[in-house]
Amino acid sequence: MSRKLLGSSMSKYSNEFKLIIVNEWLVGQNGLKKLAKKYNIPTFRSIVEWRDEYLVTGSIGSKSHKSETLWLQLFAIGVVTI
């Protein structure tokens, strides 16, 4: 399996590849820095972004995130405040 699993010309890494790494982090196999080194990703901050996207939306790279949409709707009507 290719390490990068290129998806589109817009993204260096495919959503499937990002999900593999996030799942590996979720089950506690490796920390963020170890995962970056293992998969030859220049900075662990990329993995932080993928992880955060997954934790907030439940997916990676989806055009329509139901969780995000719901949160925005709740924020708009004042249920969620910052």
C-alpha positions as CSV (number, residue, x, y, z in Angstrom):
1,M,0.0,0.0,0.0
2,S,1.3,3.4,-0.9
3,R,2.1,5.6,2.1
4,K,0.3,8.6,0.8
5,L,-2.6,7.0,-1.1
6,L,-3.1,10.0,-3.2
7,G,-6.7,11.0,-3.6
8,S,-6.9,14.2,-5.7
9,S,-4.6,16.8,-6.9
10,M,-5.9,19.2,-4.3
11,S,-4.8,17.0,-1.3
12,K,-1.4,15.5,-0.6
13,Y,-3.0,12.7,1.3
14,S,-6.3,10.8,0.6
15,N,-9.1,10.9,3.1
16,E,-8.8,7.1,3.5
17,F,-5.1,7.5,4.4
18,K,-5.9,10.3,6.9
19,L,-8.6,8.1,8.5
20,I,-6.2,5.2,8.8
21,I,-3.8,7.4,10.8
22,V,-6.6,8.9,13.0
23,N,-8.0,5.5,13.8
24,E,-4.5,4.3,14.8
25,W,-4.3,7.3,17.1
26,L,-7.8,6.6,18.5
27,V,-7.0,3.1,19.5
28,G,-3.9,4.3,21.2
29,Q,-1.3,2.5,19.1
30,N,0.9,5.6,18.7
31,G,1.1,9.2,19.6
32,L,0.8,12.0,17.1
33,K,4.6,12.5,16.7
34,K,5.2,8.8,16.3
35,L,2.5,8.5,13.7
36,A,4.0,11.4,11.7
37,K,7.4,9.7,11.8
38,K,6.0,6.3,11.0
39,Y,4.0,7.5,7.9
40,N,6.7,10.1,6.9
41,I,4.4,13.1,7.4
42,P,6.6,16.3,7.7
43,T,4.7,17.7,10.8
44,F,2.4,16.1,13.3
45,R,0.2,19.2,13.2
46,S,-1.4,17.8,10.0
47,I,-2.5,14.8,12.0
48,V,-3.8,17.1,14.7
49,E,-6.0,18.8,12.1
50,W,-7.3,15.5,10.7
51,R,-8.0,14.2,14.3
52,D,-9.9,17.4,15.2
53,E,-11.9,17.3,12.0
54,Y,-12.8,13.6,12.8
55,L,-13.7,14.3,16.4
56,V,-15.9,17.3,15.5
57,T,-17.6,16.0,12.4
58,G,-17.3,12.2,12.6
59,S,-15.6,12.1,9.2
60,I,-12.7,13.4,7.2
61,G,-13.0,15.3,4.0
62,S,-16.8,15.1,3.7
63,K,-18.3,18.1,1.9
64,S,-21.3,18.1,4.2
65,H,-20.7,17.4,7.9
66,K,-24.0,16.8,9.7
67,S,-22.4,17.5,13.1
68,E,-21.0,20.8,12.0
69,T,-24.3,21.8,10.3
70,L,-26.2,20.9,13.5
71,W,-23.7,22.9,15.6
72,L,-24.0,25.9,13.4
73,Q,-27.8,25.7,13.5
74,L,-27.8,25.5,17.3
75,F,-25.3,28.4,17.5
76,A,-27.5,30.5,15.2
77,I,-30.6,30.0,17.4
78,G,-28.6,30.7,20.6
79,V,-28.5,27.2,22.1
80,V,-24.7,27.1,21.9
81,T,-22.8,30.1,23.2
82,I,-19.1,30.8,23.2
